[in-house]
């Protein structure tokens, strides 16, 4: 079993900036960025091959 840690950011630009910095340093994306309206996510793979994601959530999800 693997866990995907996903730090949360409030603004989409912060997600893009953080992932961009990681990609510059590591160079491997974990899939494509996804935007679901109230939530967006993007991830990267660290040098050891572990996936990490960054999450932005705004508003309240539907029940």
PDB file with SEQRES, HELIX, SHEET and CRYST1 records, atoms N, CA, C and O in Angstrom:
SEQRES   1 A   63  UNK UNK UNK UNK UNK UNK UNK UNK UNK UNK UNK UNK UNK          
SEQRES   2 A   63  UNK UNK UNK UNK UNK UNK UNK UNK UNK UNK UNK UNK UNK          
SEQRES   3 A   63  UNK UNK UNK UNK UNK UNK UNK UNK UNK UNK UNK UNK UNK          
SEQRES   4 A   63  UNK UNK UNK UNK UNK UNK UNK UNK UNK UNK UNK UNK UNK          
SEQRES   5 A   63  UNK UNK UNK UNK UNK UNK UNK UNK UNK UNK UNK                  
HELIX    1 AA1 UNK A   12  UNK A   25  1                                  14    
SHEET    1 AA1 4 UNK A   6  UNK A   9  0                                        
SHEET    2 AA1 4 UNK A  51  UNK A  57  1                                        
SHEET    3 AA1 4 UNK A  39  UNK A  45 -1                                        
SHEET    4 AA1 4 UNK A  34  UNK A  35 -1                                        
CRYST1    1.000    1.000    1.000  90.00  90.00  90.00 P 1           1          
ATOM      1  N   UNK A   1       0.842  -1.174   0.000  1.00  0.00           N  
ATOM      2  CA  UNK A   1       0.000   0.000   0.000  1.00  0.00           C  
ATOM      3  C   UNK A   1       0.885   1.234   0.000  1.00  0.00           C  
ATOM      4  O   UNK A   1       1.908   1.272   0.683  1.00  0.00           O  
ATOM      5  N   UNK A   2       0.492   2.243  -0.765  1.00  0.00           N  
ATOM      6  CA  UNK A   2       1.233   3.495  -0.810  1.00  0.00           C  
ATOM      7  C   UNK A   2       0.297   4.642  -0.488  1.00  0.00           C  
ATOM      8  O   UNK A   2      -0.871   4.629  -0.877  1.00  0.00           O  
ATOM      9  N   UNK A   3       0.808   5.626   0.216  1.00  0.00           N  
ATOM     10  CA  UNK A   3       0.049   6.813   0.592  1.00  0.00           C  
ATOM     11  C   UNK A   3       0.555   7.971  -0.258  1.00  0.00           C  
ATOM     12  O   UNK A   3       1.757   8.088  -0.493  1.00  0.00           O  
ATOM     13  N   UNK A   4      -0.346   8.821  -0.718  1.00  0.00           N  
ATOM     14  CA  UNK A   4       0.029   9.988  -1.507  1.00  0.00           C  
ATOM     15  C   UNK A   4      -0.171  11.243  -0.668  1.00  0.00           C  
ATOM     16  O   UNK A   4      -1.276  11.783  -0.632  1.00  0.00           O  
ATOM     17  N   UNK A   5       0.891  11.727   0.021  1.00  0.00           N  
ATOM     18  CA  UNK A   5       0.756  12.959   0.800  1.00  0.00           C  
ATOM     19  C   UNK A   5       0.390  14.114  -0.130  1.00  0.00           C  
ATOM     20  O   UNK A   5       0.950  14.245  -1.218  1.00  0.00           O  
ATOM     21  N   UNK A   6      -0.556  14.950   0.307  1.00  0.00           N  
ATOM     22  CA  UNK A   6      -1.014  16.061  -0.523  1.00  0.00           C  
ATOM     23  C   UNK A   6      -1.159  17.324   0.304  1.00  0.00           C  
ATOM     24  O   UNK A   6      -2.225  17.569   0.867  1.00  0.00           O  
ATOM     25  N   UNK A   7      -0.090  18.148   0.392  1.00  0.00           N  
ATOM     26  CA  UNK A   7      -0.226  19.409   1.109  1.00  0.00           C  
ATOM     27  C   UNK A   7      -1.280  20.280   0.441  1.00  0.00           C  
ATOM     28  O   UNK A   7      -1.441  20.244  -0.779  1.00  0.00           O  
ATOM     29  N   UNK A   8      -1.992  21.054   1.235  1.00  0.00           N  
ATOM     30  CA  UNK A   8      -3.077  21.879   0.721  1.00  0.00           C  
ATOM     31  C   UNK A   8      -2.607  23.318   0.541  1.00  0.00           C  
ATOM     32  O   UNK A   8      -1.879  23.848   1.380  1.00  0.00           O  
ATOM     33  N   UNK A   9      -3.019  23.940  -0.541  1.00  0.00           N  
ATOM     34  CA  UNK A   9      -2.773  25.348  -0.814  1.00  0.00           C  
ATOM     35  C   UNK A   9      -4.099  26.001  -1.111  1.00  0.00           C  
ATOM     36  O   UNK A   9      -5.025  25.336  -1.576  1.00  0.00           O  
ATOM     37  N   UNK A  10      -4.212  27.295  -0.851  1.00  0.00           N  
ATOM     38  CA  UNK A  10      -5.484  28.006  -1.011  1.00  0.00           C  
ATOM     39  C   UNK A  10      -5.720  28.520  -2.431  1.00  0.00           C  
ATOM     40  O   UNK A  10      -6.866  28.701  -2.842  1.00  0.00           O  
ATOM     41  N   UNK A  11      -4.653  28.753  -3.176  1.00  0.00           N  
ATOM     42  CA  UNK A  11      -4.768  29.383  -4.487  1.00  0.00           C  
ATOM     43  C   UNK A  11      -4.132  28.475  -5.537  1.00  0.00           C  
ATOM     44  O   UNK A  11      -3.072  27.894  -5.307  1.00  0.00           O  
ATOM     45  N   UNK A  12      -4.787  28.358  -6.686  1.00  0.00           N  
ATOM     46  CA  UNK A  12      -4.298  27.491  -7.767  1.00  0.00           C  
ATOM     47  C   UNK A  12      -2.868  27.857  -8.172  1.00  0.00           C  
ATOM     48  O   UNK A  12      -2.059  26.976  -8.460  1.00  0.00           O  
ATOM     49  N   UNK A  13      -2.558  29.160  -8.194  1.00  0.00           N  
ATOM     50  CA  UNK A  13      -1.206  29.591  -8.568  1.00  0.00           C  
ATOM     51  C   UNK A  13      -0.159  29.050  -7.595  1.00  0.00           C  
ATOM     52  O   UNK A  13       0.972  28.780  -7.996  1.00  0.00           O  
ATOM     53  N   UNK A  14      -0.525  28.889  -6.314  1.00  0.00           N  
ATOM     54  CA  UNK A  14       0.396  28.318  -5.327  1.00  0.00           C  
ATOM     55  C   UNK A  14       0.655  26.847  -5.627  1.00  0.00           C  
ATOM     56  O   UNK A  14       1.783  26.373  -5.489  1.00  0.00           O  
ATOM     57  N   UNK A  15      -0.382  26.125  -6.035  1.00  0.00           N  
ATOM     58  CA  UNK A  15      -0.229  24.718  -6.426  1.00  0.00           C  
ATOM     59  C   UNK A  15       0.734  24.633  -7.605  1.00  0.00           C  
ATOM     60  O   UNK A  15       1.682  23.847  -7.587  1.00  0.00           O  
ATOM     61  N   UNK A  16       0.484  25.447  -8.631  1.00  0.00           N  
ATOM     62  CA  UNK A  16       1.322  25.430  -9.832  1.00  0.00           C  
ATOM     63  C   UNK A  16       2.764  25.807  -9.505  1.00  0.00           C  
ATOM     64  O   UNK A  16       3.697  25.198 -10.029  1.00  0.00           O  
ATOM     65  N   UNK A  17       2.955  26.812  -8.638  1.00  0.00           N  
ATOM     66  CA  UNK A  17       4.302  27.251  -8.274  1.00  0.00           C  
ATOM     67  C   UNK A  17       5.048  26.153  -7.532  1.00  0.00           C  
ATOM     68  O   UNK A  17       6.206  25.870  -7.841  1.00  0.00           O  
ATOM     69  N   UNK A  18       4.391  25.532  -6.551  1.00  0.00           N  
ATOM     70  CA  UNK A  18       5.035  24.484  -5.763  1.00  0.00           C  
ATOM     71  C   UNK A  18       5.394  23.273  -6.622  1.00  0.00           C  
ATOM     72  O   UNK A  18       6.502  22.746  -6.524  1.00  0.00           O  
ATOM     73  N   UNK A  19       4.464  22.836  -7.458  1.00  0.00           N  
ATOM     74  CA  UNK A  19       4.736  21.699  -8.341  1.00  0.00           C  
ATOM     75  C   UNK A  19       5.811  22.074  -9.361  1.00  0.00           C  
ATOM     76  O   UNK A  19       6.670  21.252  -9.681  1.00  0.00           O  
ATOM     77  N   UNK A  20       5.772  23.300  -9.874  1.00  0.00           N  
ATOM     78  CA  UNK A  20       6.788  23.750 -10.817  1.00  0.00           C  
ATOM     79  C   UNK A  20       8.183  23.703 -10.210  1.00  0.00           C  
ATOM     80  O   UNK A  20       9.134  23.278 -10.867  1.00  0.00           O  
ATOM     81  N   UNK A  21       8.310  24.138  -8.956  1.00  0.00           N  
ATOM     82  CA  UNK A  21       9.603  24.086  -8.278  1.00  0.00           C  
ATOM     83  C   UNK A  21      10.065  22.642  -8.102  1.00  0.00           C  
ATOM     84  O   UNK A  21      11.242  22.335  -8.287  1.00  0.00           O  
ATOM     85  N   UNK A  22       9.142  21.766  -7.748  1.00  0.00           N  
ATOM     86  CA  UNK A  22       9.491  20.352  -7.573  1.00  0.00           C  
ATOM     87  C   UNK A  22       9.913  19.736  -8.905  1.00  0.00           C  
ATOM     88  O   UNK A  22      10.876  18.970  -8.955  1.00  0.00           O  
ATOM     89  N   UNK A  23       9.204  20.063  -9.975  1.00  0.00           N  
ATOM     90  CA  UNK A  23       9.549  19.512 -11.286  1.00  0.00           C  
ATOM     91  C   UNK A  23      10.909  20.028 -11.755  1.00  0.00           C  
ATOM     92  O   UNK A  23      11.669  19.293 -12.386  1.00  0.00           O  
ATOM     93  N   UNK A  24      11.215  21.286 -11.449  1.00  0.00           N  
ATOM     94  CA  UNK A  24      12.535  21.819 -11.796  1.00  0.00           C  
ATOM     95  C   UNK A  24      13.637  21.055 -11.068  1.00  0.00           C  
ATOM     96  O   UNK A  24      14.711  20.819 -11.623  1.00  0.00           O  
ATOM     97  N   UNK A  25      13.366  20.672  -9.827  1.00  0.00           N  
ATOM     98  CA  UNK A  25      14.370  19.972  -9.019  1.00  0.00           C  
ATOM     99  C   UNK A  25      14.398  18.471  -9.298  1.00  0.00           C  
ATOM    100  O   UNK A  25      15.469  17.865  -9.336  1.00  0.00           O  
ATOM    101  N   UNK A  26      13.233  17.877  -9.492  1.00  0.00           N  
ATOM    102  CA  UNK A  26      13.118  16.425  -9.619  1.00  0.00           C  
ATOM    103  C   UNK A  26      12.901  16.011 -11.072  1.00  0.00           C  
ATOM    104  O   UNK A  26      13.504  15.051 -11.551  1.00  0.00           O  
ATOM    105  N   UNK A  27      12.038  16.744 -11.765  1.00  0.00           N  
ATOM    106  CA  UNK A  27      11.829  16.509 -13.184  1.00  0.00           C  
ATOM    107  C   UNK A  27      10.829  15.449 -13.567  1.00  0.00           C  
ATOM    108  O   UNK A  27      10.808  15.034 -14.726  1.00  0.00           O  
ATOM    109  N   UNK A  28       9.987  14.982 -12.641  1.00  0.00           N  
ATOM    110  CA  UNK A  28       9.014  13.945 -12.990  1.00  0.00           C  
ATOM    111  C   UNK A  28       7.632  14.305 -12.451  1.00  0.00           C  
ATOM    112  O   UNK A  28       7.451  14.468 -11.244  1.00  0.00           O  
ATOM    113  N   UNK A  29       6.667  14.425 -13.346  1.00  0.00           N  
ATOM    114  CA  UNK A  29       5.298  14.736 -12.957  1.00  0.00           C  
ATOM    115  C   UNK A  29       4.560  13.442 -12.618  1.00  0.00           C  
ATOM    116  O   UNK A  29       4.847  12.386 -13.181  1.00  0.00           O  
ATOM    117  N   UNK A  30       3.625  13.538 -11.709  1.00  0.00           N  
ATOM    118  CA  UNK A  30       2.775  12.407 -11.327  1.00  0.00           C  
ATOM    119  C   UNK A  30       1.411  12.657 -11.962  1.00  0.00           C  
ATOM    120  O   UNK A  30       0.481  13.097 -11.287  1.00  0.00           O  
ATOM    121  N   UNK A  31       1.294  12.384 -13.233  1.00  0.00           N  
ATOM    122  CA  UNK A  31       0.050  12.620 -13.949  1.00  0.00           C  
ATOM    123  C   UNK A  31      -0.093  14.072 -14.368  1.00  0.00           C  
ATOM    124  O   UNK A  31       0.805  14.886 -14.149  1.00  0.00           O  
ATOM    125  N   UNK A  32      -1.216  14.386 -14.966  1.00  0.00           N  
ATOM    126  CA  UNK A  32      -1.524  15.729 -15.430  1.00  0.00           C  
ATOM    127  C   UNK A  32      -2.270  16.495 -14.331  1.00  0.00           C  
ATOM    128  O   UNK A  32      -2.916  15.885 -13.479  1.00  0.00           O  
ATOM    129  N   UNK A  33      -2.179  17.837 -14.351  1.00  0.00           N  
ATOM    130  CA  UNK A  33      -2.984  18.613 -13.404  1.00  0.00           C  
ATOM    131  C   UNK A  33      -4.468  18.340 -13.653  1.00  0.00           C  
ATOM    132  O   UNK A  33      -4.890  18.165 -14.797  1.00  0.00           O  
ATOM    133  N   UNK A  34      -5.246  18.304 -12.588  1.00  0.00           N  
ATOM    134  CA  UNK A  34      -6.690  18.088 -12.711  1.00  0.00           C  
ATOM    135  C   UNK A  34      -7.414  19.226 -12.006  1.00  0.00           C  
ATOM    136  O   UNK A  34      -7.005  19.657 -10.928  1.00  0.00           O  
ATOM    137  N   UNK A  35      -8.493  19.711 -12.619  1.00  0.00           N  
ATOM    138  CA  UNK A  35      -9.284  20.787 -12.033  1.00  0.00           C  
ATOM    139  C   UNK A  35     -10.744  20.355 -12.020  1.00  0.00           C  
ATOM    140  O   UNK A  35     -11.330  20.074 -13.065  1.00  0.00           O  
ATOM    141  N   UNK A  36     -11.319  20.305 -10.827  1.00  0.00           N  
ATOM    142  CA  UNK A  36     -12.704  19.863 -10.651  1.00  0.00           C  
ATOM    143  C   UNK A  36     -13.596  21.004 -10.173  1.00  0.00           C  
ATOM    144  O   UNK A  36     -14.636  20.762  -9.562  1.00  0.00           O  
ATOM    145  N   UNK A  37     -13.197  22.245 -10.448  1.00  0.00           N  
ATOM    146  CA  UNK A  37     -13.986  23.385 -10.001  1.00  0.00           C  
ATOM    147  C   UNK A  37     -13.640  23.783  -8.579  1.00  0.00           C  
ATOM    148  O   UNK A  37     -12.843  24.698  -8.370  1.00  0.00           O  
ATOM    149  N   UNK A  38     -14.233  23.102  -7.584  1.00  0.00           N  
ATOM    150  CA  UNK A  38     -13.951  23.433  -6.182  1.00  0.00           C  
ATOM    151  C   UNK A  38     -12.630  22.845  -5.712  1.00  0.00           C  
ATOM    152  O   UNK A  38     -12.170  23.159  -4.614  1.00  0.00           O  
ATOM    153  N   UNK A  39     -12.012  21.991  -6.532  1.00  0.00           N  
ATOM    154  CA  UNK A  39     -10.758  21.349  -6.134  1.00  0.00           C  
ATOM    155  C   UNK A  39      -9.869  21.177  -7.368  1.00  0.00           C  
ATOM    156  O   UNK A  39     -10.346  20.851  -8.455  1.00  0.00           O  
ATOM    157  N   UNK A  40      -8.574  21.402  -7.176  1.00  0.00           N  
ATOM    158  CA  UNK A  40      -7.617  21.070  -8.225  1.00  0.00           C  
ATOM    159  C   UNK A  40      -6.434  20.377  -7.575  1.00  0.00           C  
ATOM    160  O   UNK A  40      -6.156  20.573  -6.392  1.00  0.00           O  
ATOM    161  N   UNK A  41      -5.749  19.572  -8.354  1.00  0.00           N  
ATOM    162  CA  UNK A  41      -4.627  18.806  -7.826  1.00  0.00           C  
ATOM    163  C   UNK A  41      -3.575  18.585  -8.911  1.00  0.00           C  
ATOM    164  O   UNK A  41      -3.889  18.540 -10.100  1.00  0.00           O  
ATOM    165  N   UNK A  42      -2.354  18.452  -8.489  1.00  0.00           N  
ATOM    166  CA  UNK A  42      -1.257  18.112  -9.384  1.00  0.00           C  
ATOM    167  C   UNK A  42      -0.191  17.463  -8.520  1.00  0.00           C  
ATOM    168  O   UNK A  42      -0.100  17.758  -7.328  1.00  0.00           O  
ATOM    169  N   UNK A  43       0.605  16.599  -9.090  1.00  0.00           N  
ATOM    170  CA  UNK A  43       1.594  15.901  -8.293  1.00  0.00           C  
ATOM    171  C   UNK A  43       2.907  15.708  -9.007  1.00  0.00           C  
ATOM    172  O   UNK A  43       3.050  16.018 -10.190  1.00  0.00           O  
ATOM    173  N   UNK A  44       3.853  15.195  -8.271  1.00  0.00           N  
ATOM    174  CA  UNK A  44       5.186  14.942  -8.793  1.00  0.00           C  
ATOM    175  C   UNK A  44       5.762  13.730  -8.087  1.00  0.00           C  
ATOM    176  O   UNK A  44       5.226  13.271  -7.078  1.00  0.00           O  
ATOM    177  N   UNK A  45       6.845  13.220  -8.619  1.00  0.00           N  
ATOM    178  CA  UNK A  45       7.512  12.048  -8.062  1.00  0.00           C  
ATOM    179  C   UNK A  45       8.868  12.489  -7.536  1.00  0.00           C  
ATOM    180  O   UNK A  45       9.619  13.164  -8.240  1.00  0.00           O  
ATOM    181  N   UNK A  46       9.187  12.108  -6.295  1.00  0.00           N  
ATOM    182  CA  UNK A  46      10.472  12.485  -5.711  1.00  0.00           C  
ATOM    183  C   UNK A  46      11.582  11.584  -6.266  1.00  0.00           C  
ATOM    184  O   UNK A  46      11.294  10.607  -6.958  1.00  0.00           O  
ATOM    185  N   UNK A  47      12.846  11.901  -5.969  1.00  0.00           N  
ATOM    186  CA  UNK A  47      13.953  11.118  -6.526  1.00  0.00           C  
ATOM    187  C   UNK A  47      13.918   9.625  -6.170  1.00  0.00           C  
ATOM    188  O   UNK A  47      14.514   8.807  -6.869  1.00  0.00           O  
ATOM    189  N   UNK A  48      13.218   9.271  -5.081  1.00  0.00           N  
ATOM    190  CA  UNK A  48      13.108   7.862  -4.696  1.00  0.00           C  
ATOM    191  C   UNK A  48      11.915   7.168  -5.329  1.00  0.00           C  
ATOM    192  O   UNK A  48      11.679   5.984  -5.086  1.00  0.00           O  
ATOM    193  N   UNK A  49      11.153   7.910  -6.151  1.00  0.00           N  
ATOM    194  CA  UNK A  49      10.008   7.319  -6.832  1.00  0.00           C  
ATOM    195  C   UNK A  49       8.696   7.409  -6.076  1.00  0.00           C  
ATOM    196  O   UNK A  49       7.713   6.792  -6.486  1.00  0.00           O  
ATOM    197  N   UNK A  50       8.651   8.165  -4.976  1.00  0.00           N  
ATOM    198  CA  UNK A  50       7.422   8.325  -4.202  1.00  0.00           C  
ATOM    199  C   UNK A  50       6.599   9.477  -4.764  1.00  0.00           C  
ATOM    200  O   UNK A  50       7.130  10.555  -5.032  1.00  0.00           O  
ATOM    201  N   UNK A  51       5.314   9.249  -4.940  1.00  0.00           N  
ATOM    202  CA  UNK A  51       4.428  10.283  -5.444  1.00  0.00           C  
ATOM    203  C   UNK A  51       3.993  11.236  -4.345  1.00  0.00           C  
ATOM    204  O   UNK A  51       3.715  10.818  -3.221  1.00  0.00           O  
ATOM    205  N   UNK A  52       3.936  12.515  -4.674  1.00  0.00           N  
ATOM    206  CA  UNK A  52       3.430  13.546  -3.773  1.00  0.00           C  
ATOM    207  C   UNK A  52       2.475  14.416  -4.564  1.00  0.00           C  
ATOM    208  O   UNK A  52       2.726  14.701  -5.735  1.00  0.00           O  
ATOM    209  N   UNK A  53       1.396  14.839  -3.952  1.00  0.00           N  
ATOM    210  CA  UNK A  53       0.425  15.682  -4.630  1.00  0.00           C  
ATOM    211  C   UNK A  53       0.268  16.999  -3.909  1.00  0.00           C  
ATOM    212  O   UNK A  53       0.598  17.109  -2.728  1.00  0.00           O  
ATOM    213  N   UNK A  54      -0.237  18.008  -4.614  1.00  0.00           N  
ATOM    214  CA  UNK A  54      -0.581  19.291  -4.014  1.00  0.00           C  
ATOM    215  C   UNK A  54      -2.039  19.542  -4.351  1.00  0.00           C  
ATOM    216  O   UNK A  54      -2.451  19.383  -5.500  1.00  0.00           O  
ATOM    217  N   UNK A  55      -2.816  19.929  -3.361  1.00  0.00           N  
ATOM    218  CA  UNK A  55      -4.265  20.035  -3.476  1.00  0.00           C  
ATOM    219  C   UNK A  55      -4.717  21.457  -3.188  1.00  0.00           C  
ATOM    220  O   UNK A  55      -4.231  22.089  -2.250  1.00  0.00           O  
ATOM    221  N   UNK A  56      -5.657  21.968  -4.002  1.00  0.00           N  
ATOM    222  CA  UNK A  56      -6.307  23.238  -3.725  1.00  0.00           C  
ATOM    223  C   UNK A  56      -7.799  22.965  -3.620  1.00  0.00           C  
ATOM    224  O   UNK A  56      -8.386  22.301  -4.474  1.00  0.00           O  
ATOM    225  N   UNK A  57      -8.397  23.485  -2.564  1.00  0.00           N  
ATOM    226  CA  UNK A  57      -9.823  23.301  -2.374  1.00  0.00           C  
ATOM    227  C   UNK A  57     -10.436  24.647  -2.025  1.00  0.00           C  
ATOM    228  O   UNK A  57      -9.926  25.347  -1.150  1.00  0.00           O  
ATOM    229  N   UNK A  58     -11.508  25.017  -2.687  1.00  0.00           N  
ATOM    230  CA  UNK A  58     -12.193  26.249  -2.378  1.00  0.00           C  
ATOM    231  C   UNK A  58     -13.675  25.958  -2.252  1.00  0.00           C  
ATOM    232  O   UNK A  58     -14.213  25.094  -2.943  1.00  0.00           O  
ATOM    233  N   UNK A  59     -14.315  26.677  -1.377  1.00  0.00           N  
ATOM    234  CA  UNK A  59     -15.726  26.455  -1.188  1.00  0.00           C  
ATOM    235  C   UNK A  59     -15.975  25.184  -0.382  1.00  0.00           C  
ATOM    236  O   UNK A  59     -15.054  24.599   0.188  1.00  0.00           O  
ATOM    237  N   UNK A  60     -17.209  24.781  -0.350  1.00  0.00           N  
ATOM    238  CA  UNK A  60     -17.612  23.595   0.395  1.00  0.00           C  
ATOM    239  C   UNK A  60     -18.072  22.530  -0.579  1.00  0.00           C  
ATOM    240  O   UNK A  60     -18.957  22.785  -1.397  1.00  0.00           O  
ATOM    241  N   UNK A  61     -17.489  21.339  -0.508  1.00  0.00           N  
ATOM    242  CA  UNK A  61     -17.937  20.263  -1.397  1.00  0.00           C  
ATOM    243  C   UNK A  61     -19.397  19.893  -1.135  1.00  0.00           C  
ATOM    244  O   UNK A  61     -19.897  20.042  -0.021  1.00  0.00           O  
ATOM    245  N   UNK A  62     -20.054  19.420  -2.155  1.00  0.00           N  
ATOM    246  CA  UNK A  62     -21.435  18.966  -2.000  1.00  0.00           C  
ATOM    247  C   UNK A  62     -21.492  17.777  -1.067  1.00  0.00           C  
ATOM    248  O   UNK A  62     -20.576  16.954  -1.060  1.00  0.00           O  
ATOM    249  N   UNK A  63     -22.569  17.666  -0.262  1.00  0.00           N  
ATOM    250  CA  UNK A  63     -22.687  16.521   0.664  1.00  0.00           C  
ATOM    251  C   UNK A  63     -22.867  15.200  -0.074  1.00  0.00           C  
ATOM    252  O   UNK A  63     -22.980  14.150   0.559  1.00  0.00           O  
TER     253      UNK A  63                                                      
END                                                                             
